[in-house]
Amino acid sequence: MTDTKPKISPKSQETLASLISRYATHYWVDAPTFCSDKGVSFKAVLQQSEGTVDHLREYGVDIPEMVLDWSPRALSGKKYSFRNHEFPTKILKSPEVRGCPECLRNDLEGGTNQMALRGDWHVPHVTVCIKHKTPLVPLWRESNQFHRYDSAPHLNALIPQISTGELDVERRRLLDFDHWLHARLIGRETTDNWLDEHSIHAACNFCRYLGTALLRLENIPFTKITKQDYPLLYEMGFQVARKGKEAILNSFEAIQRKPGSPQDGAKAIFPLLYERLAYDHQNDPTYAPFQDLLRHHMAATWPLGPGDELLGEPVTVRRLHSVRTASLLCGIDQRRMRKVLAAKQLVPAPGHGLPDTWEVFDAVKAAPVLNEVSQLISAKEMAASINATRSQFDLLVADKVLSPALNDQSIKAVWIPADGQAFLDSLLRGAIQLRQAQHGWEHISKAAQRLKIRPGEIIAAIRSGEIRRVGNRMGWEGYKSIHVYHDDVAAVLRPTLLEAKSIEMFAKSVGIHQPSKLKLMIGDGHVQTSVLTNPITKKRQIYFTPDDEDTFHSRFLTPKTLALEFGGTSRTAIRKLRQSNVEPISAHDLRYGSVYSREEVENVLK
């Protein structure tokens, strides 16, 4: 390398990696090689490891403080600090590198052909260049971070497109969210904005999540949204969230007034918002303020009971009833239930207040009223109340999982609806929320059918704690929603298998491809077998015990066992047998397949 110090001036908001890449290009090497020649690694540069910058400065690399100010610095716990804000590593280190074509074209105007990456371009929430009002565009995509951030070669390859405006996109109006985010990144204070109290990354994500949920107010399906719509989603959520807790809670209320009910699940009512806060960021403390708001809102407005969850935590006790859930509990019509509750001043009168699915009231306070109005219902109504088919209901009754309140065959209405709800609660308490019936999860009735056991056996194992994992399929209700994991059920309840083989299994093991031939031999009395009880079907059937197998092998040989016992191939052995006029055994001119008498075979092959 030459000792001539290059004239490389940092660009406004340029990153350290970008600057080092430009130094490397001056010496006709790549950035990792340049760093290695200086006694450091490019990885240390990307992470701003302690001592790396001082070491480079000692070797004559001019690194101003303003470059460090706009460069991500690695922290512990897979996080990076950028502009004194913490971001997850994967957020700032995306494989896709974006930039503003107009900023890059301005870099070229000096005649140095030295374009540079800006630090804020790495922040995914930044979607527009504040200076030029130009949306950021993808420049390149590279999974290897050392190649990705050795930016000078990538940028030099883009000079024709940058110069001709091929990468230019239509400018757009700057949104309030854009101005707020820019102000926080450059360290300028904003006023009267509740979001300023919180982590910038969590606040930006919350704005987008809330904006997605607010689409329900515009009757826009979540599935229609693309990444190009993110700026508007950020803005929609920002305009509400900036005003604080009350405005956010009011927006939750407004979203719930649109068509839909609690039975649809929180994911359907709050698209993306609930899923992200409940699962993706469940253990991230920076999202706690936003999680608390949604949790508070749902606890106050949703009729949650056992089997439901509240931001990832199972609900074990019902605190609120809706008119609908109370109607199911008591076994009376919703319209009548509304009138009864209104008369007791627990809910507004019919035609006022919220729909029956959303009109909630204190479950404990209303318990005496609900007990008073509960009535007996028929078996058909009972099955419907727990959302079971009649055949499923009849199996539960036969297994004594459910029992009528009266044993009087002359009366149809002998079932207490609350017993059905208590049955469901006993299974759903602590259940896992299933967004869909993923591989391995199946309904109790399906699991029972597969294992040839009774549904009552599975239910008893759940109640005793032997089966611990129970799933509650979101968007479904009652018995229909209850799923179990097949392997768990099989491990606990699969019948102990016999130490014996069925006719089909034994035929396959000895190479008899048509089990019907073996059955003929058994029927003609040539083969010893045992009759045992099938542990699954509970029926008596023919098996080969180990003793039966030994007896068969002592008397007969097949092509497969010939090869195993005498070596070589079965074809060679059979050719020798034919040359000695040894044929497969038969009776009444009916061959049993390629089964030979051991005595005849041994006379030839031994």
PEFENJO-V654249 format. One line per field, one symbol per residue. phi: phi as a letter, one per 30 degrees, with the letter a starting at -180 (. if undefined). burial: b if it has 24 or more other C-alpha atoms within 12 Angstrom, else e. Layout:
phi: ???
burial: ???
//
This chain:
phi: .dddddcccdddiddddddddddddecibddededddcibcdddddcheeidddddddciddbddddddccdbdcdihbbcbhibdbdedddcddcccacedddddddddichcdbdcddddddddcbdddchcedcdcabaddddddcddedddddcedddddidcdbddbddcededdddddddicdcbhbddddbedddddddedddedddeedchcdedddbdddeeddedddddddedjedddddddddddddekbeddjddddbeiedddddcdceccddcedddddddddddcbcddbejcbbhicddcbdcbcceddddddcibeeddddddddddhcbddeibiceedcdcadddddeeddddcdbdbddddddddchcdddddddddddidbbddbcbddcddbccedddddddddccdidddcdaddejcadeddddddchbcedddddddddjdcccbccddicbiddddbbdedddddccddddddacdedddeddciddcedddddddddidbdbbcbdddcdicdadbcdeddddddddcbbceddedddciicddddddddddciccedabhicdcjdccdeeddddccc
burial: eeeeeeebbbbbbbbbbbbbbbbbbbeeebbbbbbeebebbbbbbbbbbeebbebbeeeebbbbeebbbbbbbbeeeeebbbbebbbbbebbbbebbbbbbbbbbbbbeeeebbbbbbbbbbbbbbbbbbeebbbbbbbbeeeebbbbbbbbbbbbebbeebbeeebbeeeeebbebbbbbbebbeeeeeeeebbbebbbbbbbbbbbbbbbbbbbbeeeebeeeeeeebbbbbbbbbbbbbebbeebbebbbebbbbeebbbebbbbbbbbbbbbbbeebeeeebbebbbebbbebbbbbbbbbbbbbbbbbbbebbbbbbbbbbbbbbbbbbeebbbbbbeeebbbeeeeebbbbbbbbbbeebbebbeebbbbbbbbbbbbbbbbeeebbbbbbeeebbbbeeeeeeeeebbbbbbbbbbbbbbbbbbbbbeebeeebbbbbbbbbebbbbbbbbbbbbeeeebbbbbbbbbbbbbbbbbbbbebbbebbbeeeeebbbbeebbeebbbeeeebbbebeeeeebbbbeeeeeeeeeeebbbeeebbeebbeebbbbbbbeeeeeeeeeebbeebeeeebbbbeeeeeebbbbbbbeebeeebe
//
